[in-house]
Amino acid sequence: MIQPRKRYGQHFLHDANIVNRIVREISPNDDEHLVEIGGGLGALTKPLSQLVRRLDVVEVDQRLAEELKRDLENIPAVIIHHADALKFNFGVLRSGPEKLRVVGNLPYNISTPILFHVLGFRTIVSDMHFMLQKEVVDRMTASPGNKTYGRLTIMLSRWTEITKCFDIRPGSFLPPPKVMSSMVRLKILETPRFPVRDEQAFAKLVSHLFSMRRKTIGRSLRGMISHDKLAQLEIDPRTRAETLAPAVFAQLADLLD
């Protein structure tokens, strides 16, 4: 068996029961076009290849990409791409009006950048099903006031409906990671939950506020937004960022001096 490489953060899924459960959660149809990020040893690739019209696999490890090509060469639905998912143009995969469905067991060390990279192709993606570190999924699905609520929650909430599917124990992977994993579904919304006038200003404001999450809004925004302007949004300057709903951050970004 090909040995996992630490530099790629590889933990190969091998639990047949978990594989079957993931496939049920994805519930693919035979006319759909799926994209898998990180095919690994093919634990998900092989069953999915039997259920869809087309399956593109983006694999950064050349050893694994070549092995998958050999194993699946007689399955015309599968196309293997030896490429880095963080730099990959998913737009080139779309071959018709149907949207892509993206799945994958994401390396923990780059899971958040991959999430945002794929979200950048939201006009051609219908949903995403990923295996991630449980801690990350807990942050993604957190509510205001929760200690895990933060930048990731807010930035994803604008364009996605997020559902935690189930937890996965370390023993389902080789080698076992030191933490629990979770399966999560992100459904792309047709329209955003709230308007954002300046995307860059919004993103910077969210990052700024959660870089000092223990401070009050009034102190964190001193010199940026006056207390009078906060009063326009009925925000108490003594409150903290983690208590505000995602849409409020967009409203705050519009008030920046």
GIZIRA-V387962 format. One record per residue. N is the residue number from 1. OMEGA is omega as a letter, one per 30 degrees, with the letter a starting at -180 (none if undefined). D_LAST is the distance of its C-alpha to the last C-alpha in whole Angstrom. Layout:
n:N omega:OMEGA d_last:D_LAST
n:N omega:OMEGA d_last:D_LAST
This chain:
n:1 omega:l d_last:59
n:2 omega:a d_last:56
n:3 omega:l d_last:54
n:4 omega:l d_last:50
n:5 omega:a d_last:48
n:6 omega:a d_last:46
n:7 omega:l d_last:43
n:8 omega:a d_last:43
n:9 omega:a d_last:42
n:10 omega:l d_last:45
n:11 omega:a d_last:47
n:12 omega:l d_last:49
n:13 omega:a d_last:50
n:14 omega:a d_last:53
n:15 omega:a d_last:54
n:16 omega:l d_last:55
n:17 omega:l d_last:55
n:18 omega:l d_last:51
n:19 omega:a d_last:51
n:20 omega:l d_last:53
n:21 omega:l d_last:50
n:22 omega:l d_last:47
n:23 omega:l d_last:49
n:24 omega:l d_last:50
n:25 omega:l d_last:46
n:26 omega:l d_last:45
n:27 omega:a d_last:48
n:28 omega:l d_last:48
n:29 omega:a d_last:50
n:30 omega:l d_last:53
n:31 omega:a d_last:51
n:32 omega:l d_last:48
n:33 omega:a d_last:46
n:34 omega:l d_last:45
n:35 omega:l d_last:43
n:36 omega:l d_last:44
n:37 omega:l d_last:41
n:38 omega:a d_last:44
n:39 omega:l d_last:47
n:40 omega:l d_last:49
n:41 omega:l d_last:52
n:42 omega:a d_last:52
n:43 omega:l d_last:52
n:44 omega:a d_last:50
n:45 omega:a d_last:51
n:46 omega:l d_last:54
n:47 omega:l d_last:54
n:48 omega:a d_last:51
n:49 omega:a d_last:53
n:50 omega:a d_last:56
n:51 omega:a d_last:54
n:52 omega:l d_last:51
n:53 omega:a d_last:52
n:54 omega:l d_last:50
n:55 omega:l d_last:48
n:56 omega:a d_last:46
n:57 omega:l d_last:46
n:58 omega:a d_last:43
n:59 omega:a d_last:45
n:60 omega:a d_last:44
n:61 omega:a d_last:47
n:62 omega:l d_last:50
n:63 omega:a d_last:52
n:64 omega:l d_last:51
n:65 omega:a d_last:51
n:66 omega:l d_last:54
n:67 omega:l d_last:56
n:68 omega:l d_last:54
n:69 omega:l d_last:55
n:70 omega:a d_last:59
n:71 omega:a d_last:59
n:72 omega:a d_last:57
n:73 omega:a d_last:59
n:74 omega:l d_last:61
n:75 omega:a d_last:58
n:76 omega:a d_last:57
n:77 omega:a d_last:54
n:78 omega:l d_last:52
n:79 omega:a d_last:50
n:80 omega:l d_last:49
n:81 omega:l d_last:46
n:82 omega:a d_last:46
n:83 omega:l d_last:43
n:84 omega:a d_last:40
n:85 omega:a d_last:38
n:86 omega:a d_last:34
n:87 omega:a d_last:35
n:88 omega:l d_last:37
n:89 omega:a d_last:36
n:90 omega:l d_last:37
n:91 omega:a d_last:37
n:92 omega:a d_last:40
n:93 omega:a d_last:42
n:94 omega:a d_last:42
n:95 omega:a d_last:45
n:96 omega:a d_last:45
n:97 omega:a d_last:43
n:98 omega:l d_last:43
n:99 omega:l d_last:40
n:100 omega:l d_last:40
n:101 omega:a d_last:41
n:102 omega:l d_last:40
n:103 omega:l d_last:41
n:104 omega:l d_last:42
n:105 omega:a d_last:42
n:106 omega:l d_last:39
n:107 omega:a d_last:39
n:108 omega:a d_last:37
n:109 omega:l d_last:36
n:110 omega:a d_last:34
n:111 omega:a d_last:34
n:112 omega:l d_last:30
n:113 omega:l d_last:30
n:114 omega:l d_last:32
n:115 omega:a d_last:31
n:116 omega:l d_last:28
n:117 omega:l d_last:30
n:118 omega:l d_last:32
n:119 omega:l d_last:29
n:120 omega:l d_last:28
n:121 omega:a d_last:32
n:122 omega:a d_last:31
n:123 omega:a d_last:32
n:124 omega:a d_last:36
n:125 omega:l d_last:36
n:126 omega:l d_last:37
n:127 omega:l d_last:37
n:128 omega:l d_last:37
n:129 omega:a d_last:40
n:130 omega:l d_last:39
n:131 omega:a d_last:41
n:132 omega:l d_last:38
n:133 omega:a d_last:38
n:134 omega:l d_last:38
n:135 omega:l d_last:35
n:136 omega:l d_last:33
n:137 omega:l d_last:34
n:138 omega:l d_last:34
n:139 omega:a d_last:30
n:140 omega:a d_last:30
n:141 omega:a d_last:31
n:142 omega:l d_last:30
n:143 omega:l d_last:29
n:144 omega:a d_last:26
n:145 omega:l d_last:27
n:146 omega:a d_last:29
n:147 omega:l d_last:29
n:148 omega:l d_last:29
n:149 omega:a d_last:26
n:150 omega:a d_last:23
n:151 omega:a d_last:22
n:152 omega:l d_last:25
n:153 omega:a d_last:25
n:154 omega:a d_last:22
n:155 omega:l d_last:22
n:156 omega:a d_last:26
n:157 omega:a d_last:25
n:158 omega:a d_last:24
n:159 omega:a d_last:27
n:160 omega:l d_last:30
n:161 omega:a d_last:32
n:162 omega:l d_last:33
n:163 omega:l d_last:37
n:164 omega:a d_last:38
n:165 omega:l d_last:42
n:166 omega:l d_last:44
n:167 omega:a d_last:44
n:168 omega:a d_last:46
n:169 omega:a d_last:48
n:170 omega:a d_last:48
n:171 omega:l d_last:52
n:172 omega:a d_last:51
n:173 omega:l d_last:50
n:174 omega:f d_last:52
n:175 omega:l d_last:51
n:176 omega:l d_last:49
n:177 omega:a d_last:46
n:178 omega:a d_last:45
n:179 omega:l d_last:43
n:180 omega:l d_last:43
n:181 omega:l d_last:42
n:182 omega:l d_last:41
n:183 omega:a d_last:41
n:184 omega:l d_last:38
n:185 omega:l d_last:38
n:186 omega:l d_last:34
n:187 omega:a d_last:35
n:188 omega:l d_last:32
n:189 omega:l d_last:31
n:190 omega:l d_last:32
n:191 omega:a d_last:28
n:192 omega:a d_last:25
n:193 omega:a d_last:25
n:194 omega:a d_last:21
n:195 omega:l d_last:19
n:196 omega:a d_last:16
n:197 omega:a d_last:14
n:198 omega:a d_last:13
n:199 omega:a d_last:16
n:200 omega:l d_last:15
n:201 omega:l d_last:11
n:202 omega:a d_last:13
n:203 omega:a d_last:16
n:204 omega:a d_last:14
n:205 omega:l d_last:12
n:206 omega:l d_last:16
n:207 omega:a d_last:17
n:208 omega:a d_last:15
n:209 omega:a d_last:16
n:210 omega:l d_last:19
n:211 omega:l d_last:20
n:212 omega:a d_last:20
n:213 omega:l d_last:21
n:214 omega:l d_last:23
n:215 omega:l d_last:20
n:216 omega:l d_last:18
n:217 omega:a d_last:15
n:218 omega:l d_last:14
n:219 omega:a d_last:15
n:220 omega:a d_last:14
n:221 omega:l d_last:10
n:222 omega:a d_last:11
n:223 omega:a d_last:8
n:224 omega:l d_last:5
n:225 omega:a d_last:6
n:226 omega:l d_last:8
n:227 omega:l d_last:12
n:228 omega:l d_last:12
n:229 omega:l d_last:10
n:230 omega:l d_last:12
n:231 omega:l d_last:15
n:232 omega:l d_last:14
n:233 omega:a d_last:15
n:234 omega:l d_last:18
n:235 omega:l d_last:17
n:236 omega:a d_last:18
n:237 omega:a d_last:16
n:238 omega:l d_last:20
n:239 omega:l d_last:20
n:240 omega:a d_last:20
n:241 omega:a d_last:19
n:242 omega:l d_last:22
n:243 omega:a d_last:23
n:244 omega:l d_last:20
n:245 omega:a d_last:21
n:246 omega:a d_last:20
n:247 omega:a d_last:19
n:248 omega:l d_last:16
n:249 omega:l d_last:15
n:250 omega:l d_last:14
n:251 omega:l d_last:13
n:252 omega:l d_last:10
n:253 omega:l d_last:9
n:254 omega:a d_last:9
n:255 omega:a d_last:6
n:256 omega:l d_last:4
n:257 omega:none d_last:0
